[in-house]
Amino acid sequence: MNEDTRPLPPSRRTYGPWHFIGLWIVTGSFNIGGWTTGSSLISLGLNVQQAMATVIIGHMIVGLICVLSGAPGAKWNIGFPILQRSPWGIHGALVPLIQRVMLSFVWYSTQVYWGGQCVRTLLTAIWPTFGGFNAPLAGGTMTVADLVGFVAFSAMCLPLIWIKPEKYKTPFTVAAITVIPTVFALVSWSIYTTGSAGPLVRDVRVIGIVPAEGARLAWMLVFGVCTNIGGISAHIFSQSDYTRFARRPRDQLVSQLVFVPLNTIVVAFIGIVCTSCAVELFPEHRGTLLWEPFRFLDAVQMHYRNSLASRAGVATASTAFILAQLGIAVAGNALSNGMDLSGLLPRYFNLRRGAYLTAAVAFLIQPWKLLNGASKFLVIMGAYGVFLGSMTGVIMADYYIIRGRRLKLSSLYEISPRSIYWYTGGVNWRASAAWIMGTWALLPGFVSKIVAPEKELWGWSHLYYMS
């Protein structure tokens, strides 16, 4: 046990309702992931209305699950690593912990890569010649400019990792008051310049996408809903790492139930509209889906031939996205993983050490290879649901159905057969069996999407779409 794994004292419970709203603005919606939530789904053959329907349904479910998943932490003031001992056993809790840690390494590196792209865009706006550093690296999946941006953003994260989570009110506020106006300014400018919401709203075939029809449409809608849930499942799964900082148990209730879906729905719609407008705004990119905000900003500067006005606008917008990405990378992933590592190996890791290890591992993950296109992005998003969906079900069934929301804190920290959570040798085989039964059938479809994405193993693929 260390200070990051024991129940939080009142002095560290500093999050009120507005803190949770700020947390989700930065880590869950007003960032690159939130922007791309809807626009990336268009690559599946969904039209704008269908893509938005999946976002709305998916994130209404996310809001409810976040409240349910966060309630134990808000009530008992314990984090994810300790809470998992209740259903899995004192030693069995290592299974979900290891899964969560591994996925956090991947997700942190992903957010750092996106933040690095924003840094590259900013540097190109300041010095247009910087964009000329385009010598290919890593098999053509990145350039020298991309690498510089990745390293620079990684360095920006390091001092923020030193700040303890209960002190994040100011960083959340700064990020929110910069990125929210930026997002609305971009969509307002796009609609004003084109005079409409863009051609994709009317017909996705203008960029060569074949609309999904019949049975495929039905399954793509299912996949879209589940991808929206799966993309945030790591956050859902470890909600107690955040809600343990709540001043009162109810402080996380309305802020998550209402603002988690509302914020993401708004940002996803803005991302779709800007992606749609880009088809008319930048005819030189016709046939390309500019679904990432940094690609959109690159296109702005290129289209207006590095004019002073375009560079100023791009620099301002990319700075706002950098601040938002710092929030989700550090608060949403590095520190969360630091908490989990402190629970996994408390003798060697505290929150900060674990977070710095997460930052170091980002280079080894090579996210530039994982995120080379919208379809790969969706597969990565779906991977979280495959492994974490049934684990979330295990903890909720244990807490709400089996234990009636009651826990014995002393037993959660007792590493001996005297603990009521000892089960058989410290492992609850029932939890492991439930997780395996909920996961194994999803793996063939998931693997096929990685190995041969153009092929459909219809039965297995359909099961994967529901993950």
C-alpha positions as CSV (number, residue, x, y, z in Angstrom):
1,M,0.0,0.0,0.0
2,N,1.1,3.6,-0.7
3,E,-0.6,7.0,-0.5
4,D,-2.0,6.5,-4.0
5,T,-3.7,3.2,-3.3
6,R,-5.2,3.8,0.2
7,P,-8.7,5.4,0.5
8,L,-8.4,9.2,-0.1
9,P,-8.6,11.5,2.9
10,P,-11.1,14.4,2.8
11,S,-8.2,16.8,2.0
12,R,-7.7,15.2,-1.4
13,R,-11.3,14.9,-2.3
14,T,-11.5,18.1,-4.3
15,Y,-13.7,17.4,-7.3
16,G,-17.2,18.9,-7.4
17,P,-19.7,18.7,-10.3
18,W,-18.0,21.3,-12.4
19,H,-14.6,19.6,-12.0
20,F,-16.1,16.4,-13.5
21,I,-17.6,18.5,-16.4
22,G,-14.2,20.0,-17.0
23,L,-12.6,16.6,-16.8
24,W,-14.9,15.2,-19.5
25,I,-14.6,18.3,-21.7
26,V,-10.9,17.7,-21.9
27,T,-10.6,14.0,-21.7
28,G,-13.8,12.8,-23.3
29,S,-15.1,15.2,-25.9
30,F,-13.5,18.5,-26.9
31,N,-10.3,16.9,-28.3
32,I,-9.2,15.1,-31.4
33,G,-10.8,11.9,-30.4
34,G,-14.2,13.6,-29.9
35,W,-13.9,15.4,-33.2
36,T,-13.2,12.2,-35.1
37,T,-15.9,10.2,-33.4
38,G,-18.5,10.8,-36.0
39,S,-16.5,11.6,-39.1
40,S,-14.5,8.4,-39.0
41,L,-17.7,6.4,-39.1
42,I,-18.5,7.8,-42.6
43,S,-15.7,5.6,-43.9
44,L,-17.9,2.6,-43.0
45,G,-20.5,3.7,-45.6
46,L,-22.8,5.5,-43.1
47,N,-24.3,8.8,-44.1
48,V,-24.2,11.7,-41.8
49,Q,-27.6,11.1,-40.2
50,Q,-26.7,7.4,-39.6
51,A,-23.3,8.3,-38.1
52,M,-24.8,10.8,-35.8
53,A,-27.5,8.3,-34.7
54,T,-24.8,5.9,-33.6
55,V,-23.0,8.7,-31.7
56,I,-26.1,9.7,-29.9
57,I,-27.2,6.2,-28.9
58,G,-23.6,5.1,-28.0
59,H,-22.8,8.0,-25.8
60,M,-26.2,8.1,-24.0
61,I,-25.3,4.5,-23.0
62,V,-21.7,5.7,-22.1
63,G,-23.1,8.4,-19.8
64,L,-25.2,5.9,-17.9
65,I,-22.4,3.3,-17.6
66,C,-20.0,6.0,-16.4
67,V,-22.2,6.9,-13.5
68,L,-22.7,3.2,-12.6
69,S,-19.0,2.5,-12.9
70,G,-17.9,5.6,-11.0
71,A,-20.3,5.1,-8.1
72,P,-18.0,2.7,-6.1
73,G,-15.1,5.1,-6.2
74,A,-17.2,8.1,-5.3
75,K,-18.7,6.3,-2.3
76,W,-15.7,4.5,-1.0
77,N,-12.9,6.8,-2.2
78,I,-10.8,3.9,-3.6
79,G,-9.3,3.6,-7.0
80,F,-9.7,1.0,-9.8
81,P,-6.8,-1.3,-8.6
82,I,-8.3,-1.8,-5.1
83,L,-11.9,-2.0,-6.3
84,Q,-11.1,-4.9,-8.7
85,R,-10.1,-7.1,-5.7
86,S,-13.8,-7.4,-4.8
87,P,-14.9,-9.5,-7.8
88,W,-11.5,-10.9,-8.9
89,G,-9.9,-11.7,-5.6
90,I,-6.8,-10.2,-3.9
91,H,-4.4,-11.8,-6.4
92,G,-6.9,-12.3,-9.2
93,A,-7.3,-8.5,-9.5
94,L,-3.9,-8.6,-11.4
95,V,-5.8,-9.9,-14.5
96,P,-7.9,-6.7,-15.1
97,L,-5.0,-4.5,-13.8
98,I,-2.6,-5.9,-16.4
99,Q,-5.2,-5.6,-19.2
100,R,-5.9,-2.0,-18.2
101,V,-2.2,-1.1,-17.9
102,M,-1.4,-2.6,-21.4
103,L,-4.3,-0.7,-23.0
104,S,-3.3,2.5,-21.3
105,F,0.1,2.3,-22.8
106,V,-1.4,2.0,-26.3
107,W,-4.0,4.8,-25.7
108,Y,-1.5,7.2,-24.2
109,S,0.8,6.8,-27.2
110,T,-2.1,7.3,-29.5
111,Q,-3.0,10.6,-27.8
112,V,0.6,11.7,-27.8
113,Y,0.8,11.0,-31.6
114,W,-2.3,13.1,-32.2
115,G,-0.9,15.9,-30.0
116,G,2.4,15.7,-31.9
117,Q,0.5,16.2,-35.2
118,C,-1.0,19.4,-33.7
119,V,2.5,20.5,-32.8
120,R,3.6,19.8,-36.3
121,T,0.7,21.9,-37.6
122,L,1.6,24.7,-35.2
123,L,5.2,24.7,-36.2
124,T,4.3,24.7,-39.9
125,A,2.0,27.7,-39.3
126,I,4.9,29.6,-37.6
127,W,7.6,28.5,-40.1
128,P,6.0,27.2,-43.4
129,T,9.3,25.7,-44.4
130,F,9.0,23.2,-41.5
131,G,6.3,21.4,-43.5
132,G,9.0,20.6,-46.0
133,F,10.7,18.2,-43.6
134,N,8.8,15.4,-45.2
135,A,11.4,12.7,-45.6
136,P,9.7,9.4,-44.9
137,L,10.4,7.4,-41.8
138,A,9.2,4.1,-40.3
139,G,8.3,2.6,-43.7
140,G,6.5,5.8,-44.9
141,T,4.1,5.9,-41.9
142,M,5.6,9.2,-40.7
143,T,7.9,12.0,-41.7
144,V,10.7,13.9,-40.0
145,A,8.2,16.7,-39.2
146,D,5.9,14.1,-37.6
147,L,8.7,12.8,-35.4
148,V,9.7,16.3,-34.3
149,G,6.1,17.0,-33.3
150,F,5.8,13.7,-31.5
151,V,9.0,14.3,-29.4
152,A,8.0,17.9,-28.7
153,F,4.5,17.0,-27.5
154,S,6.0,14.1,-25.4
155,A,8.3,16.7,-23.7
156,M,5.3,19.0,-23.0
157,C,3.5,16.2,-21.1
158,L,6.4,15.6,-18.6
159,P,6.0,18.6,-16.3
160,L,2.2,18.1,-16.2
161,I,2.6,14.6,-15.0
162,W,4.2,15.9,-11.8
163,I,1.0,17.7,-10.8
164,K,-1.3,15.6,-8.7
165,P,-4.8,14.9,-10.0
166,E,-6.5,16.9,-7.3
167,K,-4.7,20.0,-8.5
168,Y,-6.0,19.8,-12.1
169,K,-8.7,22.5,-11.8
170,T,-6.6,25.2,-13.5
171,P,-5.3,23.0,-16.4
172,F,-8.8,21.8,-17.1
173,T,-10.1,25.4,-17.1
174,V,-7.4,26.7,-19.4
175,A,-7.9,23.8,-21.9
176,A,-11.7,24.2,-21.8
177,I,-11.8,28.0,-22.4
178,T,-9.4,27.7,-25.3
179,V,-10.6,24.6,-27.2
180,I,-14.4,25.1,-26.9
181,P,-14.4,28.5,-28.7
182,T,-11.9,27.1,-31.2
183,V,-14.2,24.2,-32.1
184,F,-17.2,26.5,-32.6
185,A,-15.2,29.0,-34.5
186,L,-14.0,26.3,-37.0
187,V,-17.5,25.0,-37.7
188,S,-18.9,28.6,-38.0
189,W,-16.2,29.6,-40.4
190,S,-16.7,26.4,-42.4
191,I,-20.5,26.8,-42.8
192,Y,-20.1,30.6,-43.5
193,T,-17.5,30.0,-46.2
194,T,-19.4,27.2,-48.0
195,G,-22.9,28.5,-47.4
196,S,-24.0,25.1,-46.2
197,A,-23.1,22.1,-44.1
198,G,-21.2,20.6,-47.1
199,P,-22.0,17.9,-49.6
200,L,-21.4,14.9,-47.4
201,V,-24.6,15.8,-45.5
202,R,-26.4,15.2,-48.8
203,D,-24.5,12.3,-50.3
204,V,-21.3,10.5,-49.1
205,R,-20.6,9.3,-52.6
206,V,-19.1,12.6,-53.5
207,I,-15.8,11.3,-52.0
208,G,-16.1,7.8,-53.4
209,I,-17.6,6.1,-50.4
210,V,-20.1,3.4,-51.3
211,P,-23.2,3.7,-49.0
212,A,-23.9,0.7,-46.9
213,E,-27.2,-1.0,-47.6
214,G,-29.4,-3.8,-46.4
215,A,-27.9,-6.2,-43.9
216,R,-24.5,-4.5,-44.1
217,L,-26.0,-1.2,-43.2
218,A,-27.7,-2.8,-40.1
219,W,-24.4,-4.3,-39.0
220,M,-22.4,-1.1,-39.6
221,L,-25.0,0.8,-37.4
222,V,-24.4,-1.8,-34.7
223,F,-20.6,-1.5,-35.1
224,G,-20.9,2.3,-35.0
225,V,-22.8,2.3,-31.7
226,C,-20.4,-0.3,-30.1
227,T,-17.3,1.6,-31.4
228,N,-18.5,4.8,-29.7
229,I,-18.8,2.8,-26.5
230,G,-15.6,0.8,-27.0
231,G,-13.5,3.9,-27.8
232,I,-14.2,5.3,-24.3
233,S,-14.3,1.9,-22.5
234,A,-10.9,2.3,-20.9
235,H,-12.1,5.5,-19.3
236,I,-15.4,3.8,-18.3
237,F,-13.6,0.8,-16.8
238,S,-11.4,2.8,-14.5
239,Q,-13.9,5.5,-13.5
240,S,-13.1,5.0,-9.9
241,D,-9.6,6.4,-10.5
242,Y,-11.4,9.7,-11.1
243,T,-14.5,9.6,-9.0
244,R,-12.6,8.8,-5.9
245,F,-11.7,12.5,-5.8
246,A,-15.4,13.5,-5.5
247,R,-16.2,15.6,-2.5
248,R,-19.5,13.8,-2.2
249,P,-20.8,10.7,-4.0
250,R,-23.5,12.5,-5.9
251,D,-21.1,15.1,-7.3
252,Q,-20.3,12.8,-10.2
253,L,-23.9,12.0,-11.0
254,V,-25.5,14.7,-13.1
255,S,-22.2,16.0,-14.5
256,Q,-21.5,12.5,-16.1
257,L,-25.0,11.4,-16.9
258,V,-25.8,14.6,-18.8
259,F,-22.6,16.1,-20.0
260,V,-20.7,13.0,-21.0
261,P,-23.1,12.3,-23.9
262,L,-24.0,15.9,-24.6
263,N,-20.4,17.2,-25.0
264,T,-19.4,14.3,-27.3
265,I,-22.6,14.5,-29.4
266,V,-22.0,18.2,-30.0
267,V,-18.3,17.8,-30.9
268,A,-18.9,14.8,-33.1
269,F,-21.5,16.7,-35.1
270,I,-19.1,19.6,-35.5
271,G,-16.4,17.2,-36.7
272,I,-18.8,15.7,-39.3
273,V,-19.9,19.2,-40.5
274,C,-16.3,20.4,-40.9
275,T,-15.3,17.2,-42.6
276,S,-18.3,17.7,-45.0
277,C,-17.5,21.3,-45.7
278,A,-13.9,20.4,-46.4
279,V,-15.0,18.7,-49.6
280,E,-16.1,22.0,-51.0
281,L,-13.5,24.2,-49.2
282,F,-10.5,22.3,-50.5
283,P,-11.2,20.8,-53.9
284,E,-7.5,19.9,-54.2
285,H,-8.2,17.2,-51.6
286,R,-11.3,15.9,-53.3
287,G,-11.6,12.1,-52.7
288,T,-9.8,12.4,-49.3
289,L,-11.8,12.3,-46.1
290,L,-10.3,15.1,-43.9
291,W,-11.7,13.6,-40.7
292,E,-8.8,14.7,-38.3
293,P,-8.8,18.3,-37.2
294,F,-5.0,18.7,-37.8
295,R,-5.5,17.5,-41.4
296,F,-8.3,20.0,-41.8
297,L,-6.0,22.8,-40.5
298,D,-3.2,21.7,-42.8
299,A,-5.6,22.0,-45.7
300,V,-6.6,25.5,-44.7
301,Q,-3.0,26.8,-44.7
302,M,-2.2,25.0,-48.0
303,H,-5.4,26.3,-49.7
304,Y,-4.7,29.9,-48.8
305,R,-1.1,29.5,-49.8
306,N,0.5,30.3,-46.4
307,S,-1.2,33.7,-46.1
308,L,-0.7,35.5,-42.9
309,A,-4.4,35.2,-41.9
310,S,-4.5,31.5,-42.6
311,R,-1.3,30.9,-40.6
312,A,-2.6,32.9,-37.7
313,G,-5.8,31.0,-37.6
314,V,-4.2,27.7,-37.9
315,A,-1.6,28.5,-35.2
316,T,-4.4,29.6,-32.8
317,A,-6.5,26.5,-33.5
318,S,-3.7,24.1,-33.3
319,T,-2.6,25.6,-30.0
320,A,-6.0,25.0,-28.5
321,F,-6.0,21.4,-29.7
322,I,-2.5,20.9,-28.2
323,L,-3.8,22.1,-24.8
324,A,-6.8,19.7,-25.0
325,Q,-4.6,16.8,-26.0
326,L,-2.3,17.5,-23.1
327,G,-5.3,17.1,-20.9
328,I,-6.5,13.8,-22.3
329,A,-2.9,12.4,-22.6
330,V,-1.8,13.3,-19.1
331,A,-5.0,13.3,-17.0
332,G,-6.9,10.7,-19.0
333,N,-4.1,8.2,-19.6
334,A,-0.7,8.8,-18.0
335,L,-1.9,9.5,-14.5
336,S,-4.7,6.9,-14.7
337,N,-2.1,4.3,-15.7
338,G,0.2,5.6,-12.9
339,M,-2.6,4.8,-10.4
340,D,-3.0,1.4,-11.9
341,L,0.7,0.6,-11.8
342,S,0.9,1.8,-8.2
343,G,-1.8,-0.8,-7.5
344,L,-0.1,-3.5,-9.5
345,L,3.4,-3.0,-8.1
346,P,3.0,-0.6,-5.0
347,R,6.5,-1.3,-3.8
348,Y,8.1,0.1,-7.0
349,F,5.5,2.5,-8.4
350,N,3.6,5.5,-7.1
351,L,1.3,7.6,-9.3
352,R,4.1,9.7,-10.7
353,R,6.6,6.9,-11.4
354,G,3.9,4.9,-13.2
355,A,2.9,7.9,-15.3
356,Y,6.5,8.6,-16.3
357,L,6.9,5.0,-17.3
358,T,3.8,5.3,-19.4
359,A,5.3,8.3,-21.1
360,A,8.6,6.5,-21.8
361,V,6.8,3.4,-23.3
362,A,4.9,5.6,-25.8
363,F,7.9,5.6,-28.2
364,L,8.0,1.8,-28.2
365,I,4.3,1.5,-29.1
366,Q,4.9,3.3,-32.5
367,P,1.4,4.8,-32.7
368,W,2.1,6.1,-36.2
369,K,1.7,2.6,-37.5
370,L,-1.5,2.0,-35.6
371,L,-3.3,5.0,-36.8
372,N,-2.6,5.1,-40.5
373,G,-6.1,5.6,-41.7
374,A,-9.8,5.9,-40.5
375,S,-10.4,2.1,-40.7
376,K,-7.4,1.3,-38.6
377,F,-8.5,3.9,-36.1
378,L,-11.9,2.2,-35.8
379,V,-10.2,-1.2,-35.3
380,I,-8.1,0.2,-32.5
381,M,-11.1,1.9,-30.9
382,G,-13.0,-1.4,-31.1
383,A,-10.2,-3.3,-29.4
384,Y,-11.0,-1.7,-26.1
385,G,-14.5,-3.0,-26.1
386,V,-13.3,-6.6,-26.9
387,F,-11.2,-6.9,-23.8
388,L,-12.8,-4.4,-21.4
389,G,-16.5,-4.9,-22.0
390,S,-17.0,-8.1,-20.1
391,M,-14.6,-7.0,-17.4
392,T,-16.8,-4.0,-16.8
393,G,-19.8,-6.3,-16.6
394,V,-18.0,-8.4,-14.0
395,I,-17.3,-5.5,-11.6
396,M,-20.9,-4.1,-12.0
397,A,-22.5,-7.5,-11.4
398,D,-20.4,-8.0,-8.3
399,Y,-21.0,-4.5,-6.9
400,Y,-24.6,-4.0,-7.6
401,I,-26.1,-7.5,-7.7
402,I,-24.0,-9.7,-5.5
403,R,-22.9,-7.2,-2.9
404,G,-25.7,-4.6,-2.9
405,R,-23.2,-1.7,-3.1
406,R,-21.5,-2.8,0.1
407,L,-17.7,-3.3,0.5
408,K,-15.5,-4.2,3.4
409,L,-12.5,-1.8,3.0
410,S,-10.3,-3.6,5.6
411,S,-10.6,-6.9,3.6
412,L,-9.7,-5.2,0.3
413,Y,-6.3,-4.3,1.8
414,E,-5.7,-7.6,3.7
415,I,-3.4,-9.9,1.7
416,S,-4.2,-13.1,3.6
417,P,-6.8,-15.9,3.7
418,R,-8.6,-13.9,6.4
419,S,-9.9,-11.4,3.7
420,I,-13.4,-12.1,2.5
421,Y,-12.1,-11.4,-1.0
422,W,-9.5,-14.2,-0.8
423,Y,-11.8,-16.8,-2.5
424,T,-9.5,-19.7,-3.6
425,G,-5.9,-18.8,-3.1
426,G,-6.6,-15.2,-3.6
427,V,-8.4,-15.8,-7.0
428,N,-12.1,-15.8,-7.8
429,W,-12.3,-18.3,-10.7
430,R,-15.9,-17.3,-11.4
431,A,-14.9,-13.8,-12.4
432,S,-12.2,-15.2,-14.7
433,A,-14.7,-17.7,-16.3
434,A,-17.2,-14.9,-16.8
435,W,-14.6,-12.7,-18.5
436,I,-13.4,-15.5,-20.8
437,M,-16.9,-16.4,-21.8
438,G,-17.6,-12.8,-22.6
439,T,-14.4,-12.3,-24.7
440,W,-13.4,-15.5,-26.6
441,A,-16.2,-15.3,-29.2
442,L,-15.2,-11.8,-30.2
443,L,-11.5,-12.6,-30.9
444,P,-11.8,-14.3,-34.3
445,G,-13.6,-11.3,-35.8
446,F,-11.3,-8.8,-34.2
447,V,-8.2,-10.7,-35.4
448,S,-9.6,-10.9,-38.9
449,K,-10.1,-7.1,-39.0
450,I,-6.4,-6.7,-38.2
451,V,-5.0,-9.4,-40.5
452,A,-7.4,-9.1,-43.5
453,P,-9.7,-6.1,-43.0
454,E,-11.1,-6.4,-46.5
455,K,-12.5,-9.9,-45.8
456,E,-15.7,-10.6,-43.8
457,L,-15.9,-13.7,-41.6
458,W,-19.6,-13.0,-41.4
459,G,-20.6,-14.9,-38.2
460,W,-17.4,-14.0,-36.3
461,S,-17.4,-10.4,-37.7
462,H,-20.9,-9.8,-36.5
463,L,-20.0,-10.9,-33.0
464,Y,-17.0,-8.5,-33.1
465,Y,-19.3,-5.7,-34.3
466,M,-21.3,-6.1,-31.1
467,S,-18.2,-5.8,-28.9
